[in-house]
Amino acid sequence: MNNTRFATVIHILTLLAKFPGQWLSSECISESISINPVVVRKELAVLHQLGWVVSKKGKDGGTMLNVSSAEISMADIFNAVKNSNVLGKKNTCNDTKCLVGKEINKELGKLFESTDQIVIESLKNKTLQGFAAQFQ
């Protein structure tokens, strides 16, 4: 995963966890992250589909957590935004005449999957609540 989605979504969720019961606007959240509010709204749509957040439209609207921050693990967040393996993507090589080329993608698939599982195992016992507690 060579993008900032994981960091962005954790930032969004951490802000929401630090201000429970308060409606935070996408503009407010985007200022904290220094990104366009459209990007925040895109990620909020994903979080809404997961049921993790609720939103209210209007002048006094915004978004807040819909579940306890203790219920969301870092592994849950990782899986929600994962769009490729930690190690990236495989090559399109499939040269059946080459000793390496004919088998490499199968072996890379195993390596990529096992690496992703190591990351998920490392993250599954870390909660959003624990992460958010670091910020006073």
MARBA-789890 format. One line per 10 residues: number of its first residue (from 1); for each residue y, x, z of N, C-alpha, C. Coordinates in pm, 1 decimal. Each point is the difference from the previous one (the first is absolute). Layout:
N
NUM> Y X Z Y X Z Y X Z; ...;
END
This chain:
136
1> -116.3 86.1 0.0 116.3 -86.1 0.0 122.7 90.8 0.0; 55.2 20.4 -114.6 113.5 90.2 -12.9 130.5 -75.8 -15.2; 25.8 -93.0 90.7 125.9 -71.3 -3.1 45.0 -24.2 143.4; 109.3 -71.8 16.9 55.8 -19.7 133.6 -30.2 -137.8 57.9; -86.4 -77.0 -62.9 -25.8 -136.1 47.8 -50.3 -2.8 144.2; -91.5 87.1 34.6 -54.8 1.8 135.7 112.0 23.6 100.9; 81.6 102.7 -24.9 111.4 31.4 89.9 100.9 -114.5 4.4; 27.4 -59.7 -114.6 96.4 -110.6 -6.2 -48.8 -119.6 79.2; -125.0 -38.2 -17.3 -54.4 -116.8 69.3 -8.8 26.1 150.9; -36.8 121.0 39.3 -1.7 31.7 143.0 141.8 -8.5 56.5;
11> 97.1 48.1 -73.9 139.4 -6.6 45.3 41.7 -146.1 18.3; -29.7 -83.1 -98.7 33.7 -142.6 7.9 -66.2 -63.9 121.9; -129.5 20.5 14.4 -73.4 -62.1 109.9 45.3 53.0 135.9; 33.5 127.6 6.6 47.6 57.3 126.0 132.8 -61.8 40.8; 89.3 -17.9 -95.7 127.2 -67.1 29.9 -24.7 -141.3 51.7; -88.0 -72.5 -66.8 -29.6 -136.7 41.7 -64.5 -2.2 139.1; -84.6 99.6 28.4 -64.8 8.5 130.6 99.9 33.7 110.3; 100.7 78.5 -32.0 99.8 39.2 99.2 97.5 -112.7 31.6; 7.7 -99.1 -87.3 92.2 -111.9 20.0 -76.2 -132.5 -8.9; -95.0 -21.5 93.1 -80.2 -122.6 -6.3 87.6 -124.1 19.7;
21> -33.0 -102.4 -75.6 72.5 -125.8 12.7 136.7 -1.0 -66.1; 36.0 109.7 -65.9 128.8 8.0 -68.5 -22.7 -0.2 -150.6; 84.4 -73.2 -71.5 -6.8 -2.9 -145.6 74.7 120.3 -53.4; -71.9 91.3 -67.3 63.4 117.2 -61.3 10.4 -22.6 -149.8; 119.5 17.4 -54.0 20.9 -19.6 -143.1 -54.3 118.9 -78.4; -31.9 -23.9 -125.8 -48.0 109.2 -85.3 109.2 105.4 -17.0; 126.1 -41.3 5.4 110.5 95.0 -9.9 2.8 91.7 121.8; -17.5 -58.0 117.2 -3.8 78.3 124.0 -115.5 100.1 -3.8; -116.3 -47.9 -39.9 -118.2 86.0 -7.1 21.4 109.5 -104.2; 53.8 -36.4 -114.7 18.9 98.5 -107.5 99.2 108.3 39.7;
31> 101.4 -35.9 78.3 96.2 100.8 47.0 -68.2 102.1 88.9; -92.1 -45.6 85.0 -71.7 91.5 89.0 -87.2 97.6 -78.0; -57.6 -49.1 -109.0 -91.6 82.7 -79.7 73.4 75.7 -110.6; 121.8 -41.9 -29.6 78.9 56.9 -110.3 -66.2 -26.0 -135.1; -42.2 -126.1 -19.5 -55.6 -40.8 -128.1 62.5 -132.9 -40.8; -23.7 -38.9 -122.1 53.0 -124.5 -54.0 -64.7 -120.0 70.4; 79.3 -102.3 35.4 -57.4 -119.1 63.5 -108.2 -68.1 -84.0; 4.7 17.4 -130.9 -102.5 -58.3 -87.1 -137.0 60.5 32.0; -2.9 129.2 27.9 -125.9 66.2 35.4 -51.5 -56.2 132.7; 90.4 -19.9 93.7 -38.1 -57.8 128.9 -57.1 -139.5 -20.6;
41> 66.1 -81.5 -79.6 -48.4 -136.5 -23.4 -136.6 -0.1 -68.3; -22.6 95.0 -88.8 -130.5 11.1 -66.2 -110.1 29.2 102.5; 27.1 91.8 90.2 -99.5 33.8 102.7 -14.3 -113.9 101.2; 109.7 -68.4 30.6 -8.2 -114.4 90.7 -87.7 -110.2 -59.2; 3.3 -14.5 -131.8 -85.4 -99.9 -65.9 -147.2 32.5 23.3; -35.2 127.4 -4.9 -138.1 42.3 26.9 -36.1 -30.6 145.2; 91.3 32.3 90.9 -25.1 -23.5 142.3 -8.8 -149.6 31.0; 76.9 -77.9 -72.7 -4.6 -145.9 15.9 -136.4 -53.7 -43.4; -51.3 50.0 -111.8 -132.0 -42.7 -48.8 -110.0 31.7 101.7; 16.9 108.1 72.5 -97.3 38.6 102.1 15.1 -82.5 127.7;
51> 109.5 -75.0 9.1 25.4 -80.3 118.3 62.9 77.5 113.8; 39.9 123.4 -25.2 55.7 84.8 104.4 145.8 -32.2 31.1; 71.9 -58.2 -96.9 141.2 -31.3 20.4 28.8 -143.3 -43.2; 110.0 -52.4 52.4 53.4 -127.9 -44.7 146.4 24.2 -36.0; 47.8 -79.5 -93.1 137.9 15.4 -45.1 72.4 -132.4 5.8; 130.9 8.8 15.1 86.8 -116.7 2.3 117.5 29.1 -92.2; 27.8 -92.6 -90.8 110.1 18.9 -94.5 131.4 -42.7 63.3; 106.5 42.2 -63.4 132.1 -43.0 43.8 79.4 109.4 67.7; 122.0 -37.6 35.9 94.9 93.6 59.6 -54.5 64.2 127.8; -68.0 -77.6 80.2 -55.6 50.7 125.1 -148.5 33.0 -12.8;
61> -45.6 12.7 -122.8 -141.4 23.9 -24.7 -38.2 144.6 12.2; -122.0 26.3 -38.1 -54.6 134.6 4.7 -150.5 -6.7 12.7; -54.7 104.1 55.8 -145.0 11.4 15.9 -30.7 47.3 140.7; -112.8 -46.9 52.9 -48.7 49.8 128.6 -152.9 5.0 -3.5; -56.2 73.9 94.5 -145.7 7.2 9.3 -56.7 -136.3 34.5; -113.0 -29.8 -59.4 -70.9 -125.4 24.1 -123.6 21.6 86.5; -35.2 125.9 20.8 -115.0 36.5 83.5 44.2 110.0 96.2; -77.3 20.4 102.6 29.5 106.9 95.1 -15.3 135.8 -69.3; 89.7 90.9 32.6 -10.0 134.7 -58.0 -127.2 70.4 45.6; -61.1 -47.5 107.6 -126.1 57.5 47.3 -116.0 -37.3 -91.4;
71> 17.9 -104.7 -80.2 -107.3 -46.6 -88.7 -2.6 71.6 -134.8; 102.1 77.2 -30.1 8.9 66.3 -129.7 -28.3 148.4 18.5; -106.1 46.8 -63.2 -33.3 142.5 9.2 62.6 74.9 -116.9; 13.5 128.5 18.3 50.6 84.0 -108.6 -96.6 -4.8 -119.3; -128.3 -17.1 26.5 -98.5 -13.8 -108.3 24.1 -129.2 -77.0; 35.8 -108.3 71.8 32.9 -125.6 -67.8 117.6 20.0 -95.2; 101.2 71.4 47.9 118.7 25.2 -82.6 -37.5 86.4 -119.8; -76.9 104.6 24.9 -44.6 88.4 -108.2 -73.1 -79.6 -107.9; -92.8 -84.7 42.3 -76.4 -79.4 -96.3 86.5 -102.1 -72.7; 103.4 -49.7 66.3 88.1 -99.7 -61.5 82.2 58.0 -114.8;
81> 33.3 128.0 8.8 87.7 59.5 -102.4 -70.7 100.4 -89.9; -124.3 29.0 30.3 -75.4 101.0 -76.4 -12.6 -42.0 -146.5; 44.7 85.9 -87.2 -13.3 -29.3 -143.1 -75.6 109.6 -74.2; -39.9 103.3 72.3 -85.8 103.3 -57.6 -64.3 75.1 115.6; -94.4 83.1 -31.1 -65.7 79.6 102.6 95.6 104.7 55.2; -25.5 43.7 121.7 82.1 101.9 64.2 11.8 123.4 -90.2; -108.8 36.7 -62.3 -0.5 120.1 -83.7 50.6 -25.9 -141.0; 39.2 -120.6 -29.6 53.4 -31.0 -132.0 -99.8 -71.8 -87.9; 12.6 25.4 -129.5 -87.2 -66.2 -97.5 -87.9 102.3 -69.7; -112.2 -48.6 -48.0 -92.1 85.9 -73.8 53.8 23.6 -140.5;
91> -46.0 107.8 -59.3 31.7 26.0 -140.7 -77.7 -96.9 -87.8; 39.5 -9.5 -123.2 -71.1 -88.2 -92.7 -113.1 72.7 -71.9; -32.2 117.2 48.5 -104.9 81.1 -61.9 -135.4 -71.5 7.0; -68.6 -3.9 -113.5 -135.9 -54.4 -2.0 -81.2 68.1 -110.4; 25.2 128.7 -16.6 -67.8 80.1 -102.4 -147.6 15.9 37.7; -86.2 -72.9 -67.8 -142.6 1.4 32.5 -69.1 131.0 -39.1; 68.7 83.9 -77.4 -57.5 128.6 -39.6 30.4 110.0 101.5; 96.2 -24.5 85.5 42.8 100.6 97.3 -74.3 -19.1 131.4; -51.9 109.0 53.8 -72.8 -2.6 125.9 83.9 -64.7 111.4; 126.4 33.3 6.1 88.6 -54.6 103.6 54.5 -136.4 -41.3;
101> 48.2 -8.4 -122.3 66.8 -121.0 -47.9 -83.6 -126.1 7.7; -131.3 13.1 -20.6 -82.5 -120.3 -1.8 -26.9 -57.1 138.9; 22.5 75.9 104.8 -29.4 -46.9 136.1 121.2 1.2 93.9; 109.6 60.0 -42.3 108.3 25.1 95.0 60.3 -127.6 59.0; 19.4 -103.0 -81.2 63.3 -120.5 53.1 -85.7 -69.7 104.8; -131.7 5.9 -16.8 -88.8 -58.2 100.2 14.3 76.1 131.8; 2.3 131.0 -7.6 10.7 82.0 121.2 140.0 -9.6 61.2; 101.5 -4.8 -85.6 135.6 -18.2 52.0 13.4 -135.1 69.7; -62.5 -101.9 -54.3 2.3 -131.7 62.4 -52.8 5.0 142.6; -110.3 71.1 19.2 -57.5 14.7 134.1 96.6 73.2 93.4;
111> 58.6 108.6 -50.5 93.9 79.0 78.7 122.7 -82.6 37.0; 54.9 -70.7 -97.4 119.5 -81.7 24.1 -28.8 -109.5 102.4; -113.6 -66.1 -13.3 -35.2 -108.0 92.5 -20.3 54.1 141.4; -68.5 112.5 12.8 -23.4 55.3 134.5 131.2 46.1 63.6; 91.1 52.3 -79.8 130.8 41.3 52.7 79.9 -121.6 45.5; -0.2 -105.7 -78.5 68.0 -122.9 40.7 -58.2 -52.8 131.3; -131.1 6.2 16.0 -63.1 -48.6 122.8 40.9 82.8 121.3; 18.2 130.1 -18.6 46.8 86.0 109.7 139.8 -43.4 43.7; 85.6 -26.4 -96.0 136.2 -44.3 30.9 -3.8 -134.2 72.1; -77.9 -93.4 -51.8 -8.7 -133.2 61.0 -54.2 9.2 142.5;
121> -102.8 81.1 21.0 -54.8 18.2 134.7 104.7 56.4 94.7; 79.5 92.9 -48.4 105.3 59.5 82.2 108.1 -100.4 37.1; 26.3 -95.6 -89.2 108.4 -95.6 20.1 -40.8 -129.1 71.3; -128.7 -30.8 2.8 -41.0 -133.2 45.8 25.3 -25.9 147.8; 5.8 101.6 81.6 24.4 -20.3 142.8 146.0 21.6 39.4; 84.4 18.7 -98.2 143.3 14.0 23.8 66.1 -131.6 -39.7; 75.2 -59.3 92.4 62.0 -129.0 -27.1 148.0 14.6 -31.5; 52.6 -103.2 -61.5 144.3 -7.2 -22.3 71.8 2.0 134.5; -54.5 -67.9 98.2 62.0 -2.4 132.7 12.5 141.4 56.9; -105.9 76.9 -8.9 1.8 137.7 49.2 98.5 87.3 -75.9;
131> 4.8 -21.1 -129.8 92.9 77.1 -83.0 143.7 -35.7 35.4; 27.9 -129.8 10.3 136.8 -47.3 27.5 46.8 43.5 138.6; -91.6 18.6 93.1 35.9 39.4 136.3 66.8 137.0 6.3; -16.4 79.6 -104.5 60.1 133.9 -3.4 152.3 -4.1 -15.2; 53.2 -113.7 -42.0 142.1 -11.1 -31.2 72.3 -77.1 109.3; 78.5 69.3 77.0 72.7 -63.5 112.1 146.1 -16.6 -31.8;
END
